[in-house]
Amino acid sequence: MTGAEFDLAKLSTDDNRRQVTETLWFCIIALMIAAYAVLDGFDLGVGAIHLLVARTDLERQQVIRSIGPVWDGNEVWLVASGGALFLAFPNVYAAAFSGFYLPLIIVLWLLILRGIAIEFRHHVESLVWQPFWDVVFAGASALLAGLFGTAVGNVVRGVPLDREGFFFLPLWTNLLVGKEVGILDWYTVMFGLASFFALTVHGALWVAMKTEGALEERSRAVAGWAWWATLALTILVVLLSPWVRPHLANRYLGHPIGFVFPLATLAAMVGAKLLNRTSTALEAFLCSSLYVVGILVSAAFGIYPYLLPSNTDPALALTVSNSAASAYGLRVALTWFVPGILLVATYFVVVYRNIAGKVRLSD
């Protein structure tokens, strides 16, 4: 082998190694976002339904207590996902946090309102104080459940990136999918509604798992009718997404093994419905968790290698290759990430084991 051939082979090996590392970080971030959707997702669902399923102040306290020890810890996954995105794909982080500035501020305010509603409602005994914060908690949770789905819809649809890799979106333009888009259009709103009803099911099954008696029955009933709305909207999203983003169809047809993700999602969704009627709420909740993970992993598989697609010119899109940090930095970060995530996982296992069981009025 000549020197030139050796250099070419070494360059090819280095490129392959870098591509594997970039793809691995893409998968890590996708799974971290999925973990946030599962864990904080049931928190949001609980908030969205708690005025619907709880008829008395004691029942509302019972519902809030079911997430009391974990709701703030669950939100850490959102921060951790943003940190991992900044570490591995700083160009995407910079573009997304500037382009989505308006919705991010809205999300920040809703997270603040939701947190203080949980904490403040117990500070004053009043006929007005507790109901006011209950409404704030429910409203903020419901809006967040929809907004996070809208965010996923924006990523799948694409954004108007310029040649410097930046963009800015107004809240809405004409609600149509085209080149002049806003954060809200018919497609992203459909995503938001699907997210809202999916997390409503998720939260209702959590409340059913953590309570008993009439409260459990009402929660199972809410999960039952919200499931049908989730099914209808999921079907619409699956059918219309390849039309909005043709890359999705090409990706799945070019790599048929990817169909295992939407099929597993469908199986989890059917399992949540059947087990909600015939088995324990725990089993139904686990199926709901698999559905949430499955729908996000399916979307991530479909848009790969794009992290932030362009809806104007595909050549301007931010991908795992043109937006990644240095190969050395990614490798070093990976060696620290593995023990770190194991510690975090251990912590969450311990916490959830400690709060296992029903939350009763006598508590």
ABEGO torsion letter per residue (X at the ends): XBAAAAAAAAAAAAAAAAAAAAAAAAAAAAAAAAAAAAAAAAAAAAAAAAAAABABAAAAAAAAAAAAAAAAAAAAAAAAAAAAAAAABAAAAAAAAAAAAAAAAAAAAAAAAAAAAAAAAAABBBAAAAAAAAAAAAAAAAAAAAAAAAAAAAAAAEBBBBAAGBBBBBABBAGBBBABBBABBAAAAAAAAAAAAAAAAAAAAAAAAABBEAAAAAAAAAAAAAAAAAAAAAAAAAAAAAAABAAAAAAAAABAAAAAAAAAAAAAAAAAAAAAAABBAAAAAAAAAAAAAAAAAAAAAAAOABABBBAABAAABBBAAAABBBAAAAAAAAAAAAAAAAAAAAAAAAAAAAABEBBBAAX
